[in-house]
Amino acid sequence: MKNYLQPGHTITVAAPSGGVSSGDGMIVGALFGVAATDAAAGAALDIAIEGVFALPKGASTTFASGGVVSFDIATRQCVAPGSGKYPIGAAIEAAGNGTTTVNVRLNGTTTAAA
């Protein structure tokens, strides 16, 4: 196929204002991705938009295995679905009270705030 560009598991974007650290989650337009490296604001940055990642969540936030995981751009943490939150994937195992990460299988599709 002459018009094929790449597999698409990762894409290159400009790092957001304030920069990012490797492993940070971020919303870029209608996409959620995880930063592959540290990057200063505006620098070219590869983000993974598919795969399974351990992402931060509040200690009191809980997820059931298979439960929908959303992202809060203000706190940069995974949260339960709700108004103004971006659905990003599903928990691949339960994440209980007291834990600070959730293992998320990213949707790899576009997202918008609920």
Biopython code that builds the backbone (N, CA, C, O; Angstrom):
import numpy as np
from Bio.PDB.StructureBuilder import StructureBuilder

atoms = [
    (1, "MET", "N", (0.835, -1.176, 0.000)),
    (1, "MET", "CA", (0.000, 0.000, 0.000)),
    (1, "MET", "C", (0.880, 1.240, 0.000)),
    (1, "MET", "O", (1.673, 1.449, 0.918)),
    (2, "LYS", "N", (0.742, 2.028, -0.995)),
    (2, "LYS", "CA", (1.566, 3.224, -1.110)),
    (2, "LYS", "C", (1.234, 4.277, -0.054)),
    (2, "LYS", "O", (2.080, 5.112, 0.265)),
    (3, "ASN", "N", (0.045, 4.253, 0.481)),
    (3, "ASN", "CA", (-0.344, 5.281, 1.439)),
    (3, "ASN", "C", (-0.181, 4.858, 2.907)),
    (3, "ASN", "O", (-0.543, 5.624, 3.800)),
    (4, "TYR", "N", (0.353, 3.662, 3.176)),
    (4, "TYR", "CA", (0.578, 3.190, 4.543)),
    (4, "TYR", "C", (1.717, 3.980, 5.165)),
    (4, "TYR", "O", (2.766, 4.144, 4.542)),
    (5, "LEU", "N", (1.526, 4.474, 6.389)),
    (5, "LEU", "CA", (2.546, 5.277, 7.049)),
    (5, "LEU", "C", (3.281, 4.546, 8.161)),
    (5, "LEU", "O", (4.512, 4.543, 8.179)),
    (6, "GLN", "N", (2.552, 3.921, 9.096)),
    (6, "GLN", "CA", (3.188, 3.285, 10.251)),
    (6, "GLN", "C", (2.166, 2.424, 10.980)),
    (6, "GLN", "O", (0.967, 2.563, 10.736)),
    (7, "PRO", "N", (2.612, 1.528, 11.879)),
    (7, "PRO", "CA", (1.655, 0.714, 12.624)),
    (7, "PRO", "C", (0.698, 1.547, 13.480)),
    (7, "PRO", "O", (-0.476, 1.195, 13.593)),
    (8, "GLY", "N", (1.165, 2.627, 14.078)),
    (8, "GLY", "CA", (0.297, 3.506, 14.845)),
    (8, "GLY", "C", (0.204, 3.216, 16.328)),
    (8, "GLY", "O", (-0.608, 3.835, 17.016)),
    (9, "HIS", "N", (1.005, 2.297, 16.847)),
    (9, "HIS", "CA", (0.998, 2.032, 18.289)),
    (9, "HIS", "C", (1.554, 3.227, 19.050)),
    (9, "HIS", "O", (1.142, 3.517, 20.173)),
    (10, "THR", "N", (2.498, 3.914, 18.415)),
    (10, "THR", "CA", (3.032, 5.162, 18.952)),
    (10, "THR", "C", (2.942, 6.219, 17.862)),
    (10, "THR", "O", (3.000, 5.916, 16.670)),
    (11, "ILE", "N", (2.799, 7.461, 18.299)),
    (11, "ILE", "CA", (2.795, 8.577, 17.362)),
    (11, "ILE", "C", (3.667, 9.682, 17.939)),
    (11, "ILE", "O", (3.940, 9.703, 19.139)),
    (12, "THR", "N", (4.097, 10.590, 17.090)),
    (12, "THR", "CA", (4.918, 11.712, 17.527)),
    (12, "THR", "C", (4.061, 12.965, 17.595)),
    (12, "THR", "O", (3.358, 13.309, 16.645)),
    (13, "VAL", "N", (4.132, 13.646, 18.745)),
    (13, "VAL", "CA", (3.370, 14.870, 18.981)),
    (13, "VAL", "C", (4.302, 15.897, 19.614)),
    (13, "VAL", "O", (5.436, 15.574, 19.969)),
    (14, "ALA", "N", (3.834, 17.116, 19.756)),
    (14, "ALA", "CA", (4.578, 18.139, 20.496)),
    (14, "ALA", "C", (4.251, 17.993, 21.982)),
    (14, "ALA", "O", (3.087, 17.851, 22.358)),
    (15, "ALA", "N", (5.286, 18.028, 22.820)),
    (15, "ALA", "CA", (5.069, 17.943, 24.268)),
    (15, "ALA", "C", (4.270, 19.160, 24.740)),
    (15, "ALA", "O", (4.452, 20.262, 24.223)),
    (16, "PRO", "N", (3.396, 18.962, 25.713)),
    (16, "PRO", "CA", (2.540, 20.059, 26.179)),
    (16, "PRO", "C", (3.301, 21.095, 27.003)),
    (16, "PRO", "O", (4.455, 20.892, 27.379)),
    (17, "SER", "N", (2.633, 22.192, 27.268)),
    (17, "SER", "CA", (3.172, 23.244, 28.128)),
    (17, "SER", "C", (3.617, 22.640, 29.454)),
    (17, "SER", "O", (2.894, 21.843, 30.052)),
    (18, "GLY", "N", (4.790, 23.015, 29.906)),
    (18, "GLY", "CA", (5.321, 22.464, 31.150)),
    (18, "GLY", "C", (6.135, 21.202, 30.948)),
    (18, "GLY", "O", (6.813, 20.751, 31.871)),
    (19, "GLY", "N", (6.082, 20.617, 29.743)),
    (19, "GLY", "CA", (6.824, 19.400, 29.454)),
    (19, "GLY", "C", (6.206, 18.180, 30.117)),
    (19, "GLY", "O", (5.189, 18.276, 30.804)),
    (20, "VAL", "N", (6.833, 17.035, 29.902)),
    (20, "VAL", "CA", (6.358, 15.772, 30.471)),
    (20, "VAL", "C", (7.534, 14.903, 30.875)),
    (20, "VAL", "O", (8.661, 15.103, 30.423)),
    (21, "SER", "N", (7.253, 13.942, 31.727)),
    (21, "SER", "CA", (8.226, 12.921, 32.104)),
    (21, "SER", "C", (7.812, 11.602, 31.476)),
    (21, "SER", "O", (6.634, 11.372, 31.203)),
    (22, "SER", "N", (8.783, 10.747, 31.253)),
    (22, "SER", "CA", (8.503, 9.420, 30.721)),
    (22, "SER", "C", (7.458, 8.733, 31.594)),
    (22, "SER", "O", (7.584, 8.709, 32.819)),
    (23, "GLY", "N", (6.425, 8.175, 30.963)),
    (23, "GLY", "CA", (5.372, 7.482, 31.684)),
    (23, "GLY", "C", (4.173, 8.336, 32.036)),
    (23, "GLY", "O", (3.157, 7.816, 32.496)),
    (24, "ASP", "N", (4.277, 9.652, 31.825)),
    (24, "ASP", "CA", (3.129, 10.527, 32.098)),
    (24, "ASP", "C", (2.026, 10.287, 31.084)),
    (24, "ASP", "O", (2.294, 10.089, 29.899)),
    (25, "GLY", "N", (0.785, 10.306, 31.551)),
    (25, "GLY", "CA", (-0.358, 10.273, 30.663)),
    (25, "GLY", "C", (-0.698, 11.676, 30.217)),
    (25, "GLY", "O", (-0.479, 12.641, 30.949)),
    (26, "MET", "N", (-1.241, 11.789, 28.999)),
    (26, "MET", "CA", (-1.587, 13.112, 28.491)),
    (26, "MET", "C", (-2.646, 13.022, 27.413)),
    (26, "MET", "O", (-2.730, 12.035, 26.682)),
    (27, "ILE", "N", (-3.454, 14.066, 27.327)),
    (27, "ILE", "CA", (-4.442, 14.200, 26.265)),
    (27, "ILE", "C", (-3.858, 15.133, 25.218)),
    (27, "ILE", "O", (-3.399, 16.229, 25.540)),
    (28, "VAL", "N", (-3.876, 14.698, 23.961)),
    (28, "VAL", "CA", (-3.436, 15.523, 22.834)),
    (28, "VAL", "C", (-4.596, 15.557, 21.855)),
    (28, "VAL", "O", (-4.841, 14.589, 21.135)),
    (29, "GLY", "N", (-5.304, 16.665, 21.832)),
    (29, "GLY", "CA", (-6.487, 16.734, 20.983)),
    (29, "GLY", "C", (-7.501, 15.702, 21.429)),
    (29, "GLY", "O", (-8.021, 15.776, 22.543)),
    (30, "ALA", "N", (-7.787, 14.733, 20.559)),
    (30, "ALA", "CA", (-8.753, 13.679, 20.873)),
    (30, "ALA", "C", (-8.074, 12.358, 21.208)),
    (30, "ALA", "O", (-8.730, 11.317, 21.223)),
    (31, "LEU", "N", (-6.765, 12.381, 21.479)),
    (31, "LEU", "CA", (-6.024, 11.152, 21.776)),
    (31, "LEU", "C", (-5.472, 11.177, 23.193)),
    (31, "LEU", "O", (-5.066, 12.227, 23.691)),
    (32, "PHE", "N", (-5.458, 10.014, 23.839)),
    (32, "PHE", "CA", (-4.744, 9.842, 25.100)),
    (32, "PHE", "C", (-3.509, 9.021, 24.796)),
    (32, "PHE", "O", (-3.573, 8.046, 24.047)),
    (33, "GLY", "N", (-2.380, 9.414, 25.376)),
    (33, "GLY", "CA", (-1.161, 8.645, 25.195)),
    (33, "GLY", "C", (-0.279, 8.714, 26.422)),
    (33, "GLY", "O", (-0.493, 9.532, 27.317)),
    (34, "VAL", "N", (0.717, 7.841, 26.449)),
    (34, "VAL", "CA", (1.687, 7.781, 27.535)),
    (34, "VAL", "C", (3.045, 8.159, 26.961)),
    (34, "VAL", "O", (3.504, 7.566, 25.985)),
    (35, "ALA", "N", (3.683, 9.150, 27.575)),
    (35, "ALA", "CA", (4.968, 9.660, 27.093)),
    (35, "ALA", "C", (6.045, 8.579, 27.158)),
    (35, "ALA", "O", (6.217, 7.916, 28.181)),
    (36, "ALA", "N", (6.762, 8.413, 26.052)),
    (36, "ALA", "CA", (7.831, 7.414, 25.985)),
    (36, "ALA", "C", (9.117, 7.916, 26.636)),
    (36, "ALA", "O", (9.926, 7.119, 27.111)),
    (37, "THR", "N", (9.308, 9.231, 26.658)),
    (37, "THR", "CA", (10.527, 9.832, 27.197)),
    (37, "THR", "C", (10.175, 11.139, 27.897)),
    (37, "THR", "O", (9.042, 11.613, 27.817)),
    (38, "ASP", "N", (11.154, 11.716, 28.583)),
    (38, "ASP", "CA", (11.006, 13.076, 29.095)),
    (38, "ASP", "C", (11.068, 14.022, 27.908)),
    (38, "ASP", "O", (11.781, 13.750, 26.943)),
    (39, "ALA", "N", (10.334, 15.128, 27.960)),
    (39, "ALA", "CA", (10.387, 16.110, 26.875)),
    (39, "ALA", "C", (10.006, 17.486, 27.401)),
    (39, "ALA", "O", (9.078, 17.629, 28.197)),
    (40, "ALA", "N", (10.738, 18.495, 26.942)),
    (40, "ALA", "CA", (10.416, 19.883, 27.269)),
    (40, "ALA", "C", (9.223, 20.330, 26.432)),
    (40, "ALA", "O", (8.933, 19.740, 25.391)),
    (41, "ALA", "N", (8.542, 21.360, 26.883)),
    (41, "ALA", "CA", (7.380, 21.891, 26.166)),
    (41, "ALA", "C", (7.718, 22.156, 24.709)),
    (41, "ALA", "O", (8.727, 22.791, 24.402)),
    (42, "GLY", "N", (6.871, 21.666, 23.814)),
    (42, "GLY", "CA", (7.031, 21.897, 22.387)),
    (42, "GLY", "C", (7.965, 20.940, 21.673)),
    (42, "GLY", "O", (7.983, 20.909, 20.442)),
    (43, "ALA", "N", (8.746, 20.154, 22.417)),
    (43, "ALA", "CA", (9.679, 19.207, 21.793)),
    (43, "ALA", "C", (8.913, 18.031, 21.197)),
    (43, "ALA", "O", (7.823, 17.690, 21.659)),
    (44, "ALA", "N", (9.490, 17.417, 20.171)),
    (44, "ALA", "CA", (8.894, 16.215, 19.584)),
    (44, "ALA", "C", (8.905, 15.104, 20.630)),
    (44, "ALA", "O", (9.914, 14.876, 21.297)),
    (45, "LEU", "N", (7.784, 14.423, 20.764)),
    (45, "LEU", "CA", (7.612, 13.409, 21.798)),
    (45, "LEU", "C", (6.831, 12.239, 21.234)),
    (45, "LEU", "O", (5.772, 12.426, 20.636)),
    (46, "ASP", "N", (7.348, 11.029, 21.421)),
    (46, "ASP", "CA", (6.595, 9.829, 21.060)),
    (46, "ASP", "C", (5.687, 9.466, 22.227)),
    (46, "ASP", "O", (6.117, 9.430, 23.379)),
    (47, "ILE", "N", (4.409, 9.196, 21.906)),
    (47, "ILE", "CA", (3.471, 8.714, 22.921)),
    (47, "ILE", "C", (2.883, 7.390, 22.452)),
    (47, "ILE", "O", (2.600, 7.200, 21.269)),
    (48, "ALA", "N", (2.707, 6.486, 23.401)),
    (48, "ALA", "CA", (2.051, 5.208, 23.114)),
    (48, "ALA", "C", (0.556, 5.412, 23.270)),
    (48, "ALA", "O", (0.096, 5.942, 24.282)),
    (49, "ILE", "N", (-0.207, 4.987, 22.261)),
    (49, "ILE", "CA", (-1.661, 5.118, 22.343)),
    (49, "ILE", "C", (-2.343, 3.755, 22.451)),
    (49, "ILE", "O", (-3.569, 3.678, 22.518)),
    (50, "GLU", "N", (-1.563, 2.694, 22.466)),
    (50, "GLU", "CA", (-2.066, 1.335, 22.669)),
    (50, "GLU", "C", (-1.145, 0.618, 23.638)),
    (50, "GLU", "O", (0.020, 0.986, 23.784)),
    (51, "GLY", "N", (-1.663, -0.397, 24.297)),
    (51, "GLY", "CA", (-0.867, -1.191, 25.219)),
    (51, "GLY", "C", (-1.460, -1.162, 26.610)),
    (51, "GLY", "O", (-2.533, -0.601, 26.833)),
    (52, "VAL", "N", (-0.741, -1.782, 27.557)),
    (52, "VAL", "CA", (-1.164, -1.827, 28.953)),
    (52, "VAL", "C", (-0.125, -1.085, 29.780)),
    (52, "VAL", "O", (1.073, -1.349, 29.675)),
    (53, "PHE", "N", (-0.599, -0.149, 30.607)),
    (53, "PHE", "CA", (0.293, 0.702, 31.387)),
    (53, "PHE", "C", (-0.193, 0.804, 32.824)),
    (53, "PHE", "O", (-1.398, 0.817, 33.074)),
    (54, "ALA", "N", (0.744, 0.876, 33.776)),
    (54, "ALA", "CA", (0.433, 1.196, 35.169)),
    (54, "ALA", "C", (0.373, 2.716, 35.247)),
    (54, "ALA", "O", (1.379, 3.395, 35.044)),
    (55, "LEU", "N", (-0.810, 3.246, 35.543)),
    (55, "LEU", "CA", (-1.019, 4.690, 35.566)),
    (55, "LEU", "C", (-1.477, 5.136, 36.949)),
    (55, "LEU", "O", (-2.105, 4.366, 37.675)),
    (56, "PRO", "N", (-1.162, 6.388, 37.320)),
    (56, "PRO", "CA", (-1.513, 6.862, 38.656)),
    (56, "PRO", "C", (-3.014, 7.049, 38.853)),
    (56, "PRO", "O", (-3.753, 7.391, 37.930)),
    (57, "LYS", "N", (-3.433, 6.811, 40.091)),
    (57, "LYS", "CA", (-4.820, 7.054, 40.497)),
    (57, "LYS", "C", (-4.800, 7.532, 41.934)),
    (57, "LYS", "O", (-3.806, 7.341, 42.635)),
    (58, "GLY", "N", (-5.865, 8.139, 42.377)),
    (58, "GLY", "CA", (-5.985, 8.516, 43.781)),
    (58, "GLY", "C", (-6.075, 7.279, 44.656)),
    (58, "GLY", "O", (-6.632, 6.262, 44.243)),
    (59, "ALA", "N", (-5.529, 7.360, 45.861)),
    (59, "ALA", "CA", (-5.504, 6.196, 46.757)),
    (59, "ALA", "C", (-6.901, 5.694, 47.102)),
    (59, "ALA", "O", (-7.070, 4.506, 47.376)),
    (60, "SER", "N", (-7.903, 6.567, 47.095)),
    (60, "SER", "CA", (-9.259, 6.136, 47.442)),
    (60, "SER", "C", (-10.099, 5.745, 46.227)),
    (60, "SER", "O", (-11.230, 5.283, 46.380)),
    (61, "THR", "N", (-9.555, 5.926, 45.022)),
    (61, "THR", "CA", (-10.268, 5.544, 43.801)),
    (61, "THR", "C", (-10.122, 4.047, 43.585)),
    (61, "THR", "O", (-9.024, 3.507, 43.722)),
    (62, "THR", "N", (-11.215, 3.368, 43.249)),
    (62, "THR", "CA", (-11.170, 1.922, 43.024)),
    (62, "THR", "C", (-11.679, 1.585, 41.627)),
    (62, "THR", "O", (-12.526, 2.283, 41.069)),
    (63, "PHE", "N", (-11.146, 0.506, 41.079)),
    (63, "PHE", "CA", (-11.571, 0.007, 39.771)),
    (63, "PHE", "C", (-11.754, -1.499, 39.857)),
    (63, "PHE", "O", (-10.930, -2.200, 40.445)),
    (64, "ALA", "N", (-12.835, -1.992, 39.271)),
    (64, "ALA", "CA", (-13.048, -3.427, 39.141)),
    (64, "ALA", "C", (-12.305, -3.915, 37.904)),
    (64, "ALA", "O", (-12.056, -3.138, 36.983)),
    (65, "SER", "N", (-11.957, -5.179, 37.877)),
    (65, "SER", "CA", (-11.344, -5.757, 36.687)),
    (65, "SER", "C", (-12.298, -5.587, 35.510)),
    (65, "SER", "O", (-13.460, -5.986, 35.587)),
    (66, "GLY", "N", (-11.813, -5.001, 34.431)),
    (66, "GLY", "CA", (-12.635, -4.749, 33.258)),
    (66, "GLY", "C", (-13.396, -3.441, 33.309)),
    (66, "GLY", "O", (-14.083, -3.087, 32.351)),
    (67, "GLY", "N", (-13.285, -2.715, 34.415)),
    (67, "GLY", "CA", (-14.003, -1.452, 34.565)),
    (67, "GLY", "C", (-13.426, -0.345, 33.698)),
    (67, "GLY", "O", (-12.229, -0.321, 33.413)),
    (68, "VAL", "N", (-14.292, 0.569, 33.284)),
    (68, "VAL", "CA", (-13.870, 1.706, 32.465)),
    (68, "VAL", "C", (-12.998, 2.637, 33.299)),
    (68, "VAL", "O", (-13.309, 2.944, 34.450)),
    (69, "VAL", "N", (-11.897, 3.079, 32.691)),
    (69, "VAL", "CA", (-10.974, 4.018, 33.328)),
    (69, "VAL", "C", (-10.990, 5.313, 32.530)),
    (69, "VAL", "O", (-10.869, 5.304, 31.306)),
    (70, "SER", "N", (-11.140, 6.419, 33.234)),
    (70, "SER", "CA", (-11.099, 7.735, 32.600)),
    (70, "SER", "C", (-9.895, 8.503, 33.121)),
    (70, "SER", "O", (-9.247, 8.082, 34.079)),
    (71, "PHE", "N", (-9.595, 9.644, 32.479)),
    (71, "PHE", "CA", (-8.438, 10.462, 32.835)),
    (71, "PHE", "C", (-8.902, 11.867, 33.163)),
    (71, "PHE", "O", (-9.721, 12.447, 32.451)),
    (72, "ASP", "N", (-8.370, 12.407, 34.250)),
    (72, "ASP", "CA", (-8.658, 13.776, 34.675)),
    (72, "ASP", "C", (-7.458, 14.638, 34.296)),
    (72, "ASP", "O", (-6.368, 14.456, 34.840)),
    (73, "ILE", "N", (-7.649, 15.570, 33.372)),
    (73, "ILE", "CA", (-6.506, 16.372, 32.911)),
    (73, "ILE", "C", (-6.010, 17.331, 33.988)),
    (73, "ILE", "O", (-4.850, 17.738, 33.949)),
    (74, "ALA", "N", (-6.852, 17.701, 34.945)),
    (74, "ALA", "CA", (-6.425, 18.618, 36.007)),
    (74, "ALA", "C", (-5.472, 17.940, 36.985)),
    (74, "ALA", "O", (-4.467, 18.528, 37.383)),
    (75, "THR", "N", (-5.785, 16.702, 37.374)),
    (75, "THR", "CA", (-4.948, 15.988, 38.348)),
    (75, "THR", "C", (-3.932, 15.071, 37.680)),
    (75, "THR", "O", (-2.995, 14.598, 38.323)),
    (76, "ARG", "N", (-4.122, 14.822, 36.381)),
    (76, "ARG", "CA", (-3.283, 13.899, 35.607)),
    (76, "ARG", "C", (-3.309, 12.501, 36.218)),
    (76, "ARG", "O", (-2.292, 11.809, 36.275)),
    (77, "GLN", "N", (-4.499, 12.103, 36.674)),
    (77, "GLN", "CA", (-4.684, 10.784, 37.268)),
    (77, "GLN", "C", (-5.876, 10.078, 36.645)),
    (77, "GLN", "O", (-6.761, 10.700, 36.057)),
    (78, "CYS", "N", (-5.871, 8.756, 36.793)),
    (78, "CYS", "CA", (-7.007, 7.954, 36.354)),
    (78, "CYS", "C", (-8.123, 8.085, 37.376)),
    (78, "CYS", "O", (-7.891, 8.095, 38.584)),
    (79, "VAL", "N", (-9.337, 8.185, 36.860)),
    (79, "VAL", "CA", (-10.519, 8.383, 37.698)),
    (79, "VAL", "C", (-11.669, 7.557, 37.144)),
    (79, "VAL", "O", (-11.598, 7.035, 36.031)),
    (80, "ALA", "N", (-12.727, 7.446, 37.936)),
    (80, "ALA", "CA", (-13.956, 6.812, 37.462)),
    (80, "ALA", "C", (-14.587, 7.702, 36.391)),
    (80, "ALA", "O", (-14.384, 8.916, 36.402)),
    (81, "PRO", "N", (-15.347, 7.117, 35.473)),
    (81, "PRO", "CA", (-16.012, 7.927, 34.453)),
    (81, "PRO", "C", (-16.900, 8.994, 35.092)),
    (81, "PRO", "O", (-17.518, 8.769, 36.134)),
    (82, "GLY", "N", (-16.949, 10.150, 34.448)),
    (82, "GLY", "CA", (-17.783, 11.229, 34.959)),
    (82, "GLY", "C", (-17.693, 12.449, 34.068)),
    (82, "GLY", "O", (-16.939, 12.468, 33.095)),
    (83, "SER", "N", (-18.453, 13.448, 34.401)),
    (83, "SER", "CA", (-18.494, 14.681, 33.630)),
    (83, "SER", "C", (-17.110, 15.328, 33.560)),
    (83, "SER", "O", (-16.439, 15.498, 34.578)),
    (84, "GLY", "N", (-16.699, 15.683, 32.354)),
    (84, "GLY", "CA", (-15.412, 16.338, 32.155)),
    (84, "GLY", "C", (-14.214, 15.408, 32.160)),
    (84, "GLY", "O", (-13.079, 15.872, 32.054)),
    (85, "LYS", "N", (-14.437, 14.114, 32.279)),
    (85, "LYS", "CA", (-13.345, 13.126, 32.307)),
    (85, "LYS", "C", (-13.262, 12.426, 30.954)),
    (85, "LYS", "O", (-14.268, 12.272, 30.262)),
    (86, "TYR", "N", (-12.059, 12.006, 30.585)),
    (86, "TYR", "CA", (-11.799, 11.401, 29.278)),
    (86, "TYR", "C", (-11.671, 9.882, 29.402)),
    (86, "TYR", "O", (-10.719, 9.422, 30.032)),
    (87, "PRO", "N", (-12.573, 9.084, 28.838)),
    (87, "PRO", "CA", (-12.417, 7.626, 28.850)),
    (87, "PRO", "C", (-11.157, 7.228, 28.071)),
    (87, "PRO", "O", (-10.954, 7.667, 26.939)),
    (88, "ILE", "N", (-10.309, 6.388, 28.694)),
    (88, "ILE", "CA", (-9.049, 6.020, 28.035)),
    (88, "ILE", "C", (-8.858, 4.519, 27.878)),
    (88, "ILE", "O", (-8.017, 4.094, 27.086)),
    (89, "GLY", "N", (-9.614, 3.700, 28.610)),
    (89, "GLY", "CA", (-9.420, 2.259, 28.494)),
    (89, "GLY", "C", (-10.130, 1.511, 29.599)),
    (89, "GLY", "O", (-11.107, 1.992, 30.173)),
    (90, "ALA", "N", (-9.618, 0.311, 29.890)),
    (90, "ALA", "CA", (-10.221, -0.552, 30.903)),
    (90, "ALA", "C", (-9.150, -1.095, 31.839)),
    (90, "ALA", "O", (-8.026, -1.380, 31.426)),
    (91, "ALA", "N", (-9.522, -1.231, 33.105)),
    (91, "ALA", "CA", (-8.625, -1.840, 34.087)),
    (91, "ALA", "C", (-8.487, -3.323, 33.757)),
    (91, "ALA", "O", (-9.489, -3.999, 33.522)),
    (92, "ILE", "N", (-7.261, -3.834, 33.736)),
    (92, "ILE", "CA", (-7.088, -5.256, 33.419)),
    (92, "ILE", "C", (-7.129, -6.125, 34.667)),
    (92, "ILE", "O", (-7.158, -7.353, 34.582)),
    (93, "GLU", "N", (-7.132, -5.476, 35.829)),
    (93, "GLU", "CA", (-7.308, -6.162, 37.101)),
    (93, "GLU", "C", (-7.839, -5.143, 38.097)),
    (93, "GLU", "O", (-7.732, -3.936, 37.876)),
    (94, "ALA", "N", (-8.403, -5.620, 39.177)),
    (94, "ALA", "CA", (-8.949, -4.713, 40.182)),
    (94, "ALA", "C", (-7.837, -3.866, 40.794)),
    (94, "ALA", "O", (-6.713, -4.333, 40.983)),
    (95, "ALA", "N", (-8.169, -2.619, 41.100)),
    (95, "ALA", "CA", (-7.251, -1.708, 41.793)),
    (95, "ALA", "C", (-8.018, -1.157, 42.987)),
    (95, "ALA", "O", (-8.958, -0.378, 42.829)),
    (96, "GLY", "N", (-7.611, -1.564, 44.165)),
    (96, "GLY", "CA", (-8.381, -1.256, 45.360)),
    (96, "GLY", "C", (-7.986, 0.011, 46.082)),
    (96, "GLY", "O", (-7.063, 0.725, 45.691)),
    (97, "ASN", "N", (-8.719, 0.263, 47.148)),
    (97, "ASN", "CA", (-8.469, 1.389, 48.029)),
    (97, "ASN", "C", (-7.068, 1.252, 48.627)),
    (97, "ASN", "O", (-6.678, 0.167, 49.059)),
    (98, "GLY", "N", (-6.320, 2.341, 48.649)),
    (98, "GLY", "CA", (-4.970, 2.320, 49.202)),
    (98, "GLY", "C", (-3.880, 2.145, 48.167)),
    (98, "GLY", "O", (-2.718, 2.432, 48.454)),
    (99, "THR", "N", (-4.219, 1.680, 46.963)),
    (99, "THR", "CA", (-3.217, 1.573, 45.902)),
    (99, "THR", "C", (-3.184, 2.880, 45.117)),
    (99, "THR", "O", (-4.182, 3.599, 45.058)),
    (100, "THR", "N", (-2.050, 3.181, 44.521)),
    (100, "THR", "CA", (-1.909, 4.459, 43.810)),
    (100, "THR", "C", (-1.722, 4.299, 42.308)),
    (100, "THR", "O", (-1.452, 5.276, 41.610)),
    (101, "THR", "N", (-1.865, 3.067, 41.800)),
    (101, "THR", "CA", (-1.816, 2.851, 40.355)),
    (101, "THR", "C", (-2.916, 1.883, 39.948)),
    (101, "THR", "O", (-3.431, 1.111, 40.757)),
    (102, "VAL", "N", (-3.258, 1.950, 38.668)),
    (102, "VAL", "CA", (-4.195, 1.012, 38.063)),
    (102, "VAL", "C", (-3.577, 0.564, 36.745)),
    (102, "VAL", "O", (-3.032, 1.384, 36.006)),
    (103, "ASN", "N", (-3.658, -0.732, 36.443)),
    (103, "ASN", "CA", (-3.142, -1.255, 35.181)),
    (103, "ASN", "C", (-4.236, -1.123, 34.131)),
    (103, "ASN", "O", (-5.294, -1.744, 34.234)),
    (104, "VAL", "N", (-3.963, -0.301, 33.117)),
    (104, "VAL", "CA", (-4.975, 0.079, 32.136)),
    (104, "VAL", "C", (-4.586, -0.400, 30.750)),
    (104, "VAL", "O", (-3.462, -0.181, 30.298)),
    (105, "ARG", "N", (-5.530, -1.061, 30.077)),
    (105, "ARG", "CA", (-5.368, -1.368, 28.655)),
    (105, "ARG", "C", (-5.967, -0.182, 27.918)),
    (105, "ARG", "O", (-7.174, 0.055, 27.975)),
    (106, "LEU", "N", (-5.099, 0.570, 27.213)),
    (106, "LEU", "CA", (-5.557, 1.762, 26.503)),
    (106, "LEU", "C", (-6.439, 1.385, 25.329)),
    (106, "LEU", "O", (-6.205, 0.381, 24.657)),
    (107, "ASN", "N", (-7.460, 2.204, 25.089)),
    (107, "ASN", "CA", (-8.370, 1.984, 23.964)),
    (107, "ASN", "C", (-7.672, 2.151, 22.625)),
    (107, "ASN", "O", (-7.962, 1.422, 21.676)),
    (108, "GLY", "N", (-6.754, 3.106, 22.543)),
    (108, "GLY", "CA", (-6.089, 3.361, 21.267)),
    (108, "GLY", "C", (-6.989, 4.056, 20.264)),
    (108, "GLY", "O", (-6.681, 4.093, 19.073)),
    (109, "THR", "N", (-8.100, 4.609, 20.737)),
    (109, "THR", "CA", (-9.030, 5.319, 19.862)),
    (109, "THR", "C", (-9.168, 6.755, 20.346)),
    (109, "THR", "O", (-8.601, 7.131, 21.372)),
    (110, "THR", "N", (-9.917, 7.545, 19.610)),
    (110, "THR", "CA", (-10.116, 8.924, 20.032)),
    (110, "THR", "C", (-11.006, 8.981, 21.265)),
    (110, "THR", "O", (-11.794, 8.072, 21.527)),
    (111, "THR", "N", (-10.862, 10.067, 22.015)),
    (111, "THR", "CA", (-11.634, 10.251, 23.235)),
    (111, "THR", "C", (-12.134, 11.682, 23.308)),
    (111, "THR", "O", (-11.615, 12.568, 22.629)),
    (112, "ALA", "N", (-13.128, 11.897, 24.123)),
    (112, "ALA", "CA", (-13.643, 13.240, 24.395)),
    (112, "ALA", "C", (-14.174, 13.255, 25.812)),
    (112, "ALA", "O", (-14.622, 12.229, 26.324)),
    (113, "ALA", "N", (-14.127, 14.403, 26.441)),
    (113, "ALA", "CA", (-14.632, 14.521, 27.805)),
    (113, "ALA", "C", (-16.111, 14.178, 27.846)),
    (113, "ALA", "O", (-16.882, 14.583, 26.976)),
    (114, "ALA", "N", (-16.494, 13.429, 28.867)),
    (114, "ALA", "CA", (-17.903, 13.035, 29.035)),
    (114, "ALA", "C", (-18.739, 14.231, 29.439)),
    (114, "ALA", "O", (-19.949, 14.103, 29.628)),
]
sb = StructureBuilder()
sb.init_structure("model")
sb.init_model(0)
sb.init_chain("A")
sb.init_seg("    ")
for serial, (resi, resn, name, xyz) in enumerate(atoms, 1):
    if name == "N":
        sb.init_residue(resn, " ", resi, " ")
    sb.init_atom(name, np.array(xyz, "f"), 0.0, 1.0, " ", f" {name:<3s}", serial, name[0])
structure = sb.get_structure()
